[in-house]
Amino acid sequence: MFKNLYKNISFWRFIGKIIPASVLVIKENGDILYGNKFFCNLVNLNEVNLFHYMSKQCLEKFNKNMAQAILDNKIHSSEIKISKETTNLYFIYYLIPLGKSRFSIVLTNTTNIVNENKMYENIFNTVADPIFVKNEEHQYTYVNEAFAKSVGCFPKEILGKKSADFFPEKESSIFYQIDRKTFKTEKVTVNEEKFTNKISGERIISTKKAVFKTEVGDKILVGISRDVTEINEAKKCLNKQAKYLEKQVKKRTKELVAHKNDLENAMEKLKSLNSDLNCFAHICCHELREPLRTINSFSQLTLNDYIAGNNKNLSNFLKIIYDSSLRMDKIIHSILAYSTNVMHSNSMNLFSVGELVEEVLMMLSAQIQERKAIITYGDALNIYADRMQILQLFRNLIDNAIKFCDPSKTPVINISATQKNEYVYFQIKDNGIGISKKYHKEIFLPFKKFHSRSEGSQHGIGLNFCKRIVENHDGFIDVSSRENVGTTFKIVMPLQQAR
């Protein structure tokens, strides 16, 4: 009963009144037999033939669908564009064959959707970055104009094809592996890839890819690429410049640290020199006292003999007085050098250590005779050094050895000088009162008292002077001592070569 009901025009008139869609019935030649109000209101029907509203391309497709519908007697669906004055309307239509070369058409207006799609397409085409969409077969289903331009094709020529159709095998293989991973994990990926641009050649692109699902559940991959070739080059330049600047900063920092160290060393030296100057008056008294004592002593002996008319020892006494005055003059020059901070090894000479010791003993003859000191020294050894400074070194140490000996004992002092490899070793050993072990670390500091007697009790003034002399010759001085047993000073200096 209802089998052929849908072939009746009255049926479609009824349907056209109850559904919110455009419904019409046409002949095979396009003449409109019926159109409901939705269709009429939509197109402002002025023509009685549907084909007058279609473009040639659209009409060809529509005629093929009509022929196919008649052939298989089935409903066919497709898209159609109908021109309304200056406006294009887009529909999805369902073509139903009614027999007798007639068709019923139900139209769903998709104009807004199409316009939105066109709007998005226009937006994507204004973007300078290439944009593309791929299906799960890795075929391009959409590309914007920027992408098409980069591969040197029109967008329509790319659709349905794969990366291998446009890029070298190595590049397309990498694209495929990344796309496959993105499809599998459905996580957003960002990768830098080599990309052969048909216009600008090989470039470096950063591509962000994400997977989405369509309404029917199919997966699509959307990617957007950005050319980062210049950015990467700029980064390399910046990194290179940063490394250079870092290197320069390190170099400058190193120089500043070196300058800081030099300044600290200079300040330390200045502090030391100021300390030396502070004790200058004490050193003057200490150094000049012995020659003056000798001069005073032998001047008195000379005067006594002269008054007594005894001329036997006059010449000898006068010679001792004269020698003592010469030694005093040398000491004054040495002290002057010390006070003006020029105590450096700049007066180097080759001389005999034995002869130098003999000269020191002559300088200290008054003390030696007074204490009846016994002083022994080894074979002669020639060294290259500042003779005046070494003389002061031995004079101070021997003087202290005599001075700091128990009055009930005879001072016994042994001096040795040996050469081994490239060093000279001096040793001055006495049987004096010794120095407590707790003072050994402070013995070479100025103004340190180590004995109770007031006479010459500031041992450290002369010893500080000795330490400076040894250090001026790049050597070092050490002490070992036991109270009431004796003291031994050990001096090591590198063997200098005569120039």
Secondary structure, 3 states (H helix, E strand, C coil): CCCCHHHCHHHHHHHHHHCCCEEEEEECCCEEEEECHHHHHHHCCCCCEHHHHCCHHHHHHHHHHHHHHHHHCCCEEEEEEEEECCEEEEEEEEEEEEECCEEEEEEEECHHHHHHHHHHHHHHHHCCCCEEEEECCCCEEEECHHHHHHHCCCHHHHCCCCHHHCCCHHHHHHHHHHHHHHHHHCCCEEEEEEEEECCCEEEEEEEEEEEEECCCCCEEEEEEEEECHHHHHHHHHHHHHHHHHHHHHHHHHHHHHHHHHHHHHHHHHHHHHHHHHHCHHHHHHHHHHHHHHHHHHHHHHHHHHHHHCCCCCHHHHHHHHHHHHHHHHHHHHHHHHHHCCCCCCCCEEEEEHHHHHHHHHHHCHHHHHHHCCEEEECCCCEEEEEHHHHHHHHHHHHHHHHHCCCCCCCCEEEEEEEEECCEEEEEEEECCCCCCHHHCCCCCCCCCCCCCCCCCCCHHHHHHHHHHHHHHCCCEEEEEEECCCEEEEEEEEECCCCC
